[in-house]
């Protein structure tokens, strides 16, 4: 791969710009790929929360977890959860728990396979050690600037 600058110049590059450019590239690619199979990223998040839960989660639990992902916001997240119900992928029990329907399980498997493919694409030529270092450095930048991430 050709880098934008030599190593001495890369050290002086602004992290704000490059982290933003990486964010834009990754999120745009992910959202475009999900749109090709008929869903949105927040709908995928919802399906993943329902499918991967150890025990059924309520709609409110899922909405609270996801509403701040990528600045989605509570109103948008509620609408996206509604869309998973409207598509027939989830159903809400009388006590507020969201469950996958058989159609939702099949669609989740399709979307999960796509997400696996996207992971492989993004990580091409990047070792686990390099990725781990990148994640630690980004979290350190967040910490050093007084920022907050989902894990705080």
Secondary structure by P-SEA (a helix, b strand, c coil): ccccccaaaaaaccaaaaaaaaaaaaaaaaaaaaaaacccaaaaaaaaaaaaccccccaaaaaaaccccccccaaaaaaaaaaaaaaccccccccbbbbbcaaaaaaaaaaaaaaaaaaaaaaccccaaaaaaaaaaaaaaaaaaccccccc
